[in-house]
Amino acid sequence: MNNPIQPPPSYTRRHSRLHERLLLSFPFQFIIGITLFICTAIIPVWGIRFWEKIDQNSSNTAVGAVIVFGIVSFALRKLLRYPGAQSVAYVLPVTTFTYGLLIIFFFIVRLMYSNYVMLLAYATTLSWCYVGYFIGNRYRLTRYALVPFEKL
């Protein structure tokens, strides 16, 4: 028998620690991923003041890569929500597919793009999504709820 005066069970937030909420948040992962992309693909080629020296081809590629990185990050976060889904298996196909769509878009619209920047952006996105998955896997706890069922 249930006691009606019994206090409710204590509620523990899924990610209650500050570093867990920060590491697993979409804005943090997006900002760090874009920063990594700039540090690995843009700055080594054009230097710290890249906005003064970057050509139109590379700027098209950089803008497209930032958009694709956001789409990939968002899609992988949504795929991770399904119970039992191993989203590490989705990182390579989702990233490859979205970068393929970006290249097809550049072909259709006839925009020039930089192969070098595109390759570096793809590698950065792929590696950051794998790192993000393993960081999230370290702190994410899978919780399942059992719904009580009584015989009628």
VOTI-47231 format. One line per field, with one value per residue (C-alpha): residue number from 1; residue in one letter; x, y, z. Coordinates in steps of 0.25 Angstrom, whole numbers, plus 5000, padded with zeros to 4 digits. Last residue first. Example, Ala and Ser with C-alpha at 12.3 -4.5 7.8 and 13.67 -1.06 7.14 Angstrom:
% VOTI-47231
pos (2,1) $
code (s,a) $
xx (5055,5049) $
yy (4996,4982) $
zz (5029,5031) $
//
This chain:
% VOTI-47231
pos (152,151,150,149,148,147,146,145,144,143,142,141,140,139,138,137,136,135,134,133,132,131,130,129,128,127,126,125,124,123,122,121,120,119,118,117,116,115,114,113,112,111,110,109,108,107,106,105,104,103,102,101,100,99,98,97,96,95,94,93,92,91,90,89,88,87,86,85,84,83,82,81,80,79,78,77,76,75,74,73,72,71,70,69,68,67,66,65,64,63,62,61,60,59,58,57,56,55,54,53,52,51,50,49,48,47,46,45,44,43,42,41,40,39,38,37,36,35,34,33,32,31,30,29,28,27,26,25,24,23,22,21,20,19,18,17,16,15,14,13,12,11,10,9,8,7,6,5,4,3,2,1) $
code (l,k,e,f,p,v,l,a,y,r,t,l,r,y,r,n,g,i,f,y,g,v,y,c,w,s,l,t,t,a,y,a,l,l,m,v,y,n,s,y,m,l,r,v,i,f,f,f,i,i,l,l,g,y,t,f,t,t,v,p,l,v,y,a,v,s,q,a,g,p,y,r,l,l,k,r,l,a,f,s,v,i,g,f,v,i,v,a,g,v,a,t,n,s,s,n,q,d,i,k,e,w,f,r,i,g,w,v,p,i,i,a,t,c,i,f,l,t,i,g,i,i,f,q,f,p,f,s,l,l,l,r,e,h,l,r,s,h,r,r,t,y,s,p,p,p,q,i,p,n,n,m) $
xx (4972,4986,4995,5006,5017,5024,5039,5048,5061,5073,5086,5096,5104,5117,5127,5119,5118,5133,5134,5123,5129,5143,5137,5129,5142,5150,5139,5137,5152,5155,5143,5148,5162,5157,5148,5160,5169,5158,5155,5142,5136,5121,5114,5100,5099,5113,5114,5101,5107,5119,5111,5102,5115,5119,5105,5107,5121,5118,5105,5112,5125,5117,5106,5114,5118,5103,5101,5086,5080,5071,5069,5074,5088,5081,5077,5091,5097,5087,5090,5105,5104,5095,5104,5117,5110,5107,5122,5127,5118,5123,5138,5136,5131,5142,5152,5147,5146,5160,5165,5175,5168,5159,5171,5177,5183,5190,5185,5188,5190,5179,5168,5168,5173,5170,5158,5152,5156,5149,5136,5137,5139,5127,5118,5121,5119,5106,5101,5103,5110,5123,5116,5105,5115,5125,5113,5109,5094,5094,5081,5075,5073,5059,5057,5045,5032,5029,5020,5007,4999,5006,5005,5000) $
yy (4978,4974,4985,4992,5001,5008,5005,5017,5015,5023,5024,5032,5042,5046,5038,5036,5051,5052,5040,5046,5060,5054,5046,5059,5067,5057,5057,5072,5075,5065,5070,5085,5081,5074,5086,5096,5088,5086,5101,5105,5113,5114,5108,5108,5093,5089,5097,5090,5076,5079,5083,5071,5062,5069,5065,5051,5049,5055,5047,5034,5036,5040,5030,5018,5026,5028,5015,5015,5007,5018,5029,5042,5040,5042,5056,5060,5054,5063,5076,5074,5070,5082,5092,5086,5087,5102,5105,5097,5105,5118,5113,5108,5121,5128,5119,5122,5137,5139,5140,5151,5162,5152,5143,5153,5141,5135,5131,5116,5112,5121,5115,5100,5096,5108,5112,5098,5097,5110,5105,5092,5099,5108,5097,5088,5099,5103,5089,5086,5073,5080,5091,5083,5072,5083,5089,5077,5073,5066,5057,5066,5058,5059,5053,5044,5051,5051,5040,5045,5037,5024,5014,5000) $
zz (4945,4946,4950,4942,4947,4936,4936,4932,4925,4928,4920,4927,4919,4924,4917,4905,4903,4903,4894,4884,4885,4881,4869,4865,4866,4857,4846,4846,4846,4835,4827,4829,4825,4812,4809,4812,4802,4791,4791,4786,4774,4773,4761,4768,4764,4766,4780,4784,4780,4789,4801,4799,4799,4812,4818,4813,4818,4832,4833,4829,4838,4850,4850,4855,4867,4869,4875,4877,4888,4893,4882,4887,4880,4867,4871,4875,4862,4854,4861,4860,4846,4842,4850,4843,4830,4832,4837,4825,4815,4821,4820,4806,4801,4808,4802,4788,4790,4795,4809,4811,4820,4827,4831,4841,4849,4837,4823,4821,4836,4841,4832,4833,4847,4856,4848,4849,4863,4867,4859,4867,4880,4877,4873,4885,4895,4888,4888,4902,4907,4912,4919,4926,4930,4935,4944,4950,4950,4937,4938,4949,4962,4968,4982,4983,4987,5002,5007,5013,5003,5008,4997,5000) $
//
